[in-house]
Amino acid sequence: VCVVFYLIGSFPTAYVLIRYKYKKNILNEGSGNVGARNTFDITNSKYDGAVVLFVDFFKGLIPILWYLNYSGLDIQMVVFPALFLLSGHNFSIWIKFRGGRGLATAAGIMAAINFTLVILWLIFYFILNKLIRNVHISTVIALILLPFSIVLLQDYILKFNNPGLRTIEDPFRFLFSICTAVCIIILVKHIFPILEIIHKNVDS
């Protein structure tokens, strides 16, 4: 299951769309990121950006929904296929282990597990971006805050767990663990953008 989920996550939506529609290599265009934002930056097309966003989102959502509700496998073990799924998107075997930053696919994974996580994540991001006005820094801080929100709001958040998780013995521990692991994988792909911002500020 982990291998299959990795291969599903590895499908490089933005790369395929840009390659076949615009005859360009997204790896060599814009930021080189294989995601919705760079797709929009390259094409200046909200439609193309939205296509990549939704495909990558459902790439995370549908496999996890299947695992939780129809696979018949140990529910607590979903953390491993979920991380393989996200890692496939971020480090795709089809494009020499390059990929996106995992935001849309991670949102799909978390929506399948507990949709309130996605809502909180978006709230944190939009508030921070209004204050900081930097996409990468706002994203990083929002990702760091998300696991802590589970600790503070657990009585409310746990009510919205996917029904497939009802057999979990310790739902708080499970939710905190998988959310933290997902956030860490995304944060890894934000190291270089943050370092670039630091270097620019130092140089200026």
C-alpha positions in Angstrom: 0.0 0.0 0.0 2.8 2.4 0.8 4.4 1.8 -2.6 1.1 2.3 -4.4 0.4 5.5 -2.4 3.9 6.8 -3.2 3.4 6.2 -6.9 0.0 8.0 -6.8 1.6 10.9 -5.0 4.4 10.9 -7.5 2.2 11.9 -10.4 3.6 15.3 -11.3 0.4 17.2 -12.2 2.0 20.6 -12.9 4.9 19.1 -14.8 2.6 17.1 -17.1 0.2 20.0 -17.7 3.0 22.5 -18.5 4.9 20.0 -20.7 1.9 19.0 -22.9 0.0 22.3 -23.0 2.8 24.8 -23.1 5.8 22.7 -24.3 7.8 23.9 -21.3 9.7 22.2 -18.5 8.3 23.6 -15.2 11.5 22.5 -13.5 13.3 25.1 -15.4 10.7 27.8 -15.2 9.8 30.3 -12.4 10.7 28.9 -9.0 11.1 25.4 -10.4 8.5 24.2 -8.0 6.1 21.6 -9.4 2.9 23.0 -7.9 -0.1 25.2 -8.4 1.5 28.5 -7.6 4.4 28.1 -10.0 1.9 26.9 -12.6 0.0 30.1 -12.3 3.2 32.2 -12.3 4.4 30.6 -15.5 1.1 30.5 -17.4 -0.6 33.5 -15.9 -3.7 31.3 -16.0 -5.9 30.9 -13.0 -7.6 28.0 -14.7 -4.4 26.0 -15.0 -3.3 26.9 -11.5 -6.7 25.7 -10.2 -6.5 22.4 -12.2 -3.2 21.6 -10.6 -4.4 22.6 -7.2 -7.5 20.4 -7.3 -5.8 17.4 -8.9 -3.1 17.5 -6.2 -5.7 18.0 -3.5 -7.7 15.0 -4.5 -4.5 13.0 -5.0 -4.2 13.3 -1.2 -7.9 13.1 -0.3 -9.1 10.0 -2.2 -6.4 7.5 -1.3 -6.7 8.3 2.4 -10.5 8.2 2.3 -10.2 4.7 0.7 -7.8 3.5 3.3 -9.9 4.7 6.3 -13.3 3.6 5.1 -12.8 0.7 2.6 -9.4 -0.9 2.9 -10.1 -3.0 6.0 -6.5 -2.4 7.1 -5.3 -1.3 10.5 -6.5 2.3 10.8 -3.7 3.5 13.0 -1.2 2.4 10.3 -2.6 5.0 7.8 0.1 7.4 9.0 2.7 5.4 6.9 0.9 5.4 3.5 -0.1 9.0 4.1 3.5 10.0 4.5 4.5 8.0 1.5 1.8 9.7 -0.5 3.0 13.1 0.5 6.6 12.2 -0.1 5.7 11.0 -3.6 4.4 14.4 -4.4 7.4 16.2 -2.9 10.0 13.8 -4.3 8.6 12.3 -7.4 10.4 9.3 -9.0 9.2 10.4 -12.4 11.1 13.8 -12.3 14.3 12.7 -10.6 12.9 13.1 -7.1 12.0 16.7 -7.5 8.4 17.9 -7.0 6.1 20.3 -5.3 6.1 21.6 -1.7 3.2 19.4 -0.8 0.6 22.0 0.4 -2.3 20.9 -1.8 -1.7 17.1 -1.3 -1.2 17.6 2.4 -4.5 19.5 2.6 -6.2 16.6 0.9 -4.7 14.1 3.4 -5.7 16.2 6.4 -9.2 16.9 5.0 -9.7 13.1 4.8 -8.7 12.7 8.4 -10.2 15.8 10.0 -11.3 18.7 7.8 -11.1 21.2 10.7 -7.3 21.0 10.4 -7.5 22.4 6.9 -9.8 25.2 8.0 -7.4 26.1 10.9 -4.4 25.9 8.6 -6.0 28.4 6.1 -7.1 30.7 8.9 -3.5 30.8 10.3 -2.1 31.3 6.8 -4.4 34.2 5.8 -4.0 36.1 9.0 -0.2 35.7 9.0 0.0 36.7 5.3 -2.0 39.8 6.0 0.5 40.7 8.7 3.8 39.5 7.2 3.0 39.7 3.5 5.3 36.8 2.7 3.9 33.5 1.4 6.8 31.3 2.5 7.2 32.7 6.0 3.4 32.7 6.5 3.2 29.1 5.4 6.0 28.0 7.7 4.6 29.7 10.8 1.1 28.3 10.0 2.5 24.8 9.7 4.2 25.2 13.1 1.1 26.5 14.8 -1.2 23.7 13.4 -0.1 20.8 15.7 -0.3 23.2 18.7 -3.8 24.0 17.8 -4.7 20.3 18.2 -3.4 20.5 21.8 -5.3 23.6 22.6 -8.5 22.8 20.8 -8.5 19.0 21.0 -12.0 18.7 22.6 -13.5 20.5 19.6 -11.3 19.2 16.8 -11.6 15.5 17.7 -15.3 15.7 17.2 -14.7 16.0 13.5 -12.4 13.0 13.0 -13.3 10.8 10.0 -15.8 8.1 11.2 -13.3 5.5 10.1 -11.0 6.6 13.0 -13.6 5.7 15.7 -11.7 2.5 16.6 -8.5 4.5 17.4 -7.7 4.0 21.1 -6.0 7.4 21.6 -7.4 9.8 18.9 -5.6 12.8 20.2 -2.2 11.1 20.1 -3.0 9.8 16.6 -4.1 13.1 15.2 -1.3 15.1 16.8 1.3 12.6 15.4 0.1 12.4 11.8 -0.4 16.2 11.7 3.1 16.8 13.0 4.6 14.3 10.6 2.8 15.9 7.6 3.9 19.4 8.6 7.5 18.3 9.0 7.6 16.9 5.5 6.2 20.1 4.1 8.6 22.2 6.2 11.6 20.4 4.7 10.6 21.7 1.2 10.4 25.2 2.6 14.0 25.3 3.9 15.5 26.7 0.7 12.9 29.4 0.1 13.4 30.6 3.7 17.2 30.6 3.4 16.8 32.7 0.2 14.7 35.2 2.1 17.3 35.4 4.9 20.2 35.9 2.4 18.3 38.6 0.6 17.7 40.5 3.8 21.3 40.0 4.9 22.6 41.3 1.5 20.3 44.3 1.6 
